[in-house]
């Protein structure tokens, strides 16, 4: 029931939280003047390659309604410094609270249309149950999600981690877009029992929060660690299972272990 999916080679730097400097996309569109019937804004980046059998630029779109909410930004600085090439210099967009692929880097054009455009990157980043699922849903806003930095040292081949008996502080991050974080739970027995972790404040409206749990390890044995987040709307992460087949794994929030 498990299907491996070849896509972007994500590494340890595939997610983060930053402070951005720029201008409001809504202000820019209003100053430019939107024509009657405008429904969709298409963003094109300078990066291009072969995907889907043809050479194409990275492109994503937002509805005009989403683009005019006021928090989508055109940015040129990150954490008080000019954007670096790896982060989209000289100009990129930031769509706070959405999955990262919506925030197109190396921006070369912004096009407003009457709607109907559907590019490869819209197709690729969708939840679907088959390659040609007519009910596919493009990923937009981030769900609640908690991740941890596992303690101990990994075995070279199995990647199982080895820790000494005693108390170990497990640390992690949790986020839910613009929604507040209610709590993070930690389990050391593969989800049979859960305990509340200590949760710090979010770093901003769209930021994340740090959490930790002081785990007392047994003298011997194997433990399977897991964590899960809950937001203030009562939502949590996906329950482990294969009942709802996810063709590409997009949007999956089953607890890390």
N, C-alpha and C positions, 0 to 999 in steps of 0.2 A: 504493500500500500504506500510505500515511500518512493518518490520520484526525485532524482537529483536534477537540478536545473542549472545549466551553465549560463552565467550572465556577467555582471560586473564583479571583478575580483576584489571584493571589499577587504580592507585590512583593519588594523587597530585604530586607524584615524578616520573611520567611516562615519562617525557621528560625533557631535560636539555641541557646545552652546557658546555663543559669542555676542558681543555688543557691536551693532552696526551703525554706520554713519552714512546718510544719504538723503534723498528726498522722497516724498510721497508719490507713488505712481498715480494715485487719484488726482493729485494737484496737477501733475503733468498732463493727464488726459483731459482734464477740464480746461486747462489753458490752451491745449491744442484744439479743442472743440470736437466733441463727438457728434457725428451725423445721426439723423433719425434712422432707426433700424439697427444701430450698432449693438451687437450681442456677444462678440467673442474677441479676445485679445490674444494674438499669437506672438510668442517670444522665440527668437532664433539666436542660437549661440554660434561662436566661431568654430567650435569643435565639430569635426565631421569624420566619418569613417564608413565602412561597409557594414551595414546591418539590414536584416530583412532582404538580403540579396541585391542591395543597391547602395550607391554612395549617397549619403544624406547628412545634413546638419542636425544637431540636437535641437529639437523644437518641442515646446509645450504650450498649452493655452490655459487661459482663465476666462470665465464668463465676465462680461462687463460688470455685472453686479458684484462679483467677488473683487474685481480690480478696483472698484470704487469704494470699497469698505473703509479705506483710509490707512490700513496698517501694512499693506504691501509696499515695499520700498525698492527704489533704485539706489544701490549702495556702491561706494567707492573706498570706504575705509572699514577695517575690521579690528576691534579691540584697540582703537586709537591709532592704528597704523594704516598706511595705504595698502589697499588690497595687493596681495602677492599673486603671481600668475596661477599658482595651484588653487587659489580660492576665487578665481574669476576675474582678475584684473584685465582691463581697467574699470569695467563696469559689469555688474550683475544685478539680478533681482533677488529679493528675499521675500518669501511668502511665509510669514511666521505661523507656526502651528500646523503646517502641512508637511507631508513627506518631502525630503530634500530635493527630489528630482524636479519639483515644481519651481525651484529657485535656480533658473537658468544662469549659467556662468558665461563669461566672455561675450556679453550681449552685443549683437550687431544690429538687430532691428526689432521694432515693435509694430505690429500690424493689427489694425482694428477691422474686423469683418462683420458680415451679417450672420455669421455662424455656419456650422456644418463642417468645419475642418476637423479632421481626425488623423493625426500623424502617427508614425511608428512608435514614438515614445509615449504616446497616450495609450496605444494598444499594449505595449510591453509592460507598462506599470499599471496593470488592472488586475483585480481579483476575478478569476474565471475558473470554471470547472472543466474546460476543454480548450483545445487550441483555438477553435472557432466558436466559442460560447457566445450566442447572441445576447445573453443577459449579463455580459461582463460589466464590471463597475470600476471606473478609474479611481485610483487611490487619491484621496484629497487630504482631509484633516487627520492628524495623528491621534491614535487611540492611546489609552493609558498603557504604560510599559515600564517595567523595572528591570534593571540589569545589575549584575554584581561583578566584582573582581575576585575570583575564587582564591582562597588562601592556599598556602603551601607551595610545593614545588612539583612540576609535572614529571611523570615518568616519560622517558624519551619516546617509547613506542606506543604505549596505550593512551598516553596523555592523562591517565588518572593522576590525581594530585596527592601528595604525601604530606601529612601534617603531624607534628608532635602532639602528644596529649597535653591538654591545658585549655586555656581560653584564647580564642583567636577572634579578632575583630574583623568581620566581613563588611566591606564597604561597597556602596553602589550608587547608582543614579536612578531617578524615576521622573517621568514626564507624562504630560497629557494635553499638550497644546495649551490653549488658553483656559482650560478647565483646571480647577483647584485639585490638589492631591489630598486625598483623605488619609491613606495609610499605605505602608508596605509590610507584607508578611514574608517571613523566612521559614523554610522547612529544611531539616537535616535528615528526614526519613522518606524522601521521594514523594512528599506531599501528603503523607498520612496525617500528620499534625502540622499546625502552623502557629507561629508566634509573631507578635507585632514587633517590628523594628523601630528604632529611634529615627524620627524623620525631622530634617531641618526645613527651613522655609525655602520656597522657590526663589530663584535668582531674578525673577521678573515675571510679568504677565504671561509671556510665552516661554519662560525659562524652565529649567529643571530643578530638582531638589536632590540633595545628598541624603543618604540614609546609611545606617550601620546597625549591625547586630553583633553582640558579643556571644559567640558560639563556644560552648564548652564541649570539647571533643572527647570521645570515649578513649579508654586506654588502648583499645584495639578494635578492629572491624572495619567495615566499609560503610560510608555514609554517602547518600546522594543529596546534594544541596539544591534547593530551588528558591526562587523569589518571585513575588507577584505584587503588582500595584493595584490600588483602588482609587478612583477619583471621586470628587464630591457629587457627581451625578449618579453614583452607585454602580458605575461600570468597573469591570475588572478585565483580566486577560482571558484569552481563549482557554477553555478546558482542554487538556491533552486528549488527543484522539484523532481518528482518521475518518470520522463520519462525513464531514464536509470536505470533499476532495478539493485541494487547492492546486491548480495546474502549475503555477509558477512559484508558489509559496509567498506571493505578495500579500502584505497585510497580516501575516500570521503573527500572533502574539502569545503563543503557548509559552508558559514560564520557562525561563532559562534554567538549565541544570547541568 
